[in-house]
Amino acid sequence: PGWRHRAHPFSVSGLSPDAIRVTVKDLGDDTGRVSTIPVGTRVFVEGPYGAFTESRRRRSKVLLIAGGIGITPLR
């Protein structure tokens, strides 16, 4: 309750065939409540919306540098 039909732009930090890992920085709003969601709760996931994918790479070797919240997708 209270979460339905609200956008929460979290980054996916891990993906396997049967699970998605999401890393959330507690900024107040709803982010502090994420840890109270029971494991196995069904959620709606949409996206991705960025261009941070291997297909955008222009060279065979790359160096990725990130800091702050930008480090999440690099994990």
MODELLER restraints for C-alpha pairs under 7 A, 6 or more apart:
rsr = mdl.restraints
at = mdl.atoms
rsr.add(forms.Gaussian(group=physical.xy_distance, feature=features.Distance(at['CA:10:A'], at['CA:22:A']), mean=6.78, stdev=0.5))
rsr.add(forms.Gaussian(group=physical.xy_distance, feature=features.Distance(at['CA:10:A'], at['CA:24:A']), mean=6.28, stdev=0.5))
rsr.add(forms.Gaussian(group=physical.xy_distance, feature=features.Distance(at['CA:11:A'], at['CA:22:A']), mean=6.02, stdev=0.5))
rsr.add(forms.Gaussian(group=physical.xy_distance, feature=features.Distance(at['CA:11:A'], at['CA:23:A']), mean=6.44, stdev=0.5))
rsr.add(forms.Gaussian(group=physical.xy_distance, feature=features.Distance(at['CA:11:A'], at['CA:72:A']), mean=6.50, stdev=0.5))
rsr.add(forms.Gaussian(group=physical.xy_distance, feature=features.Distance(at['CA:11:A'], at['CA:73:A']), mean=6.37, stdev=0.5))
rsr.add(forms.Gaussian(group=physical.xy_distance, feature=features.Distance(at['CA:12:A'], at['CA:20:A']), mean=6.94, stdev=0.5))
rsr.add(forms.Gaussian(group=physical.xy_distance, feature=features.Distance(at['CA:12:A'], at['CA:21:A']), mean=5.98, stdev=0.5))
rsr.add(forms.Gaussian(group=physical.xy_distance, feature=features.Distance(at['CA:12:A'], at['CA:22:A']), mean=4.68, stdev=0.5))
rsr.add(forms.Gaussian(group=physical.xy_distance, feature=features.Distance(at['CA:12:A'], at['CA:23:A']), mean=6.71, stdev=0.5))
rsr.add(forms.Gaussian(group=physical.xy_distance, feature=features.Distance(at['CA:12:A'], at['CA:73:A']), mean=6.60, stdev=0.5))
rsr.add(forms.Gaussian(group=physical.xy_distance, feature=features.Distance(at['CA:13:A'], at['CA:21:A']), mean=5.52, stdev=0.5))
rsr.add(forms.Gaussian(group=physical.xy_distance, feature=features.Distance(at['CA:13:A'], at['CA:22:A']), mean=5.31, stdev=0.5))
rsr.add(forms.Gaussian(group=physical.xy_distance, feature=features.Distance(at['CA:13:A'], at['CA:23:A']), mean=5.96, stdev=0.5))
rsr.add(forms.Gaussian(group=physical.xy_distance, feature=features.Distance(at['CA:13:A'], at['CA:72:A']), mean=5.94, stdev=0.5))
rsr.add(forms.Gaussian(group=physical.xy_distance, feature=features.Distance(at['CA:13:A'], at['CA:73:A']), mean=5.62, stdev=0.5))
rsr.add(forms.Gaussian(group=physical.xy_distance, feature=features.Distance(at['CA:13:A'], at['CA:75:A']), mean=5.91, stdev=0.5))
rsr.add(forms.Gaussian(group=physical.xy_distance, feature=features.Distance(at['CA:14:A'], at['CA:20:A']), mean=5.83, stdev=0.5))
rsr.add(forms.Gaussian(group=physical.xy_distance, feature=features.Distance(at['CA:14:A'], at['CA:21:A']), mean=4.59, stdev=0.5))
rsr.add(forms.Gaussian(group=physical.xy_distance, feature=features.Distance(at['CA:14:A'], at['CA:22:A']), mean=6.82, stdev=0.5))
rsr.add(forms.Gaussian(group=physical.xy_distance, feature=features.Distance(at['CA:15:A'], at['CA:21:A']), mean=6.13, stdev=0.5))
rsr.add(forms.Gaussian(group=physical.xy_distance, feature=features.Distance(at['CA:23:A'], at['CA:72:A']), mean=6.82, stdev=0.5))
rsr.add(forms.Gaussian(group=physical.xy_distance, feature=features.Distance(at['CA:24:A'], at['CA:31:A']), mean=6.67, stdev=0.5))
rsr.add(forms.Gaussian(group=physical.xy_distance, feature=features.Distance(at['CA:25:A'], at['CA:31:A']), mean=6.79, stdev=0.5))
rsr.add(forms.Gaussian(group=physical.xy_distance, feature=features.Distance(at['CA:26:A'], at['CA:32:A']), mean=5.11, stdev=0.5))
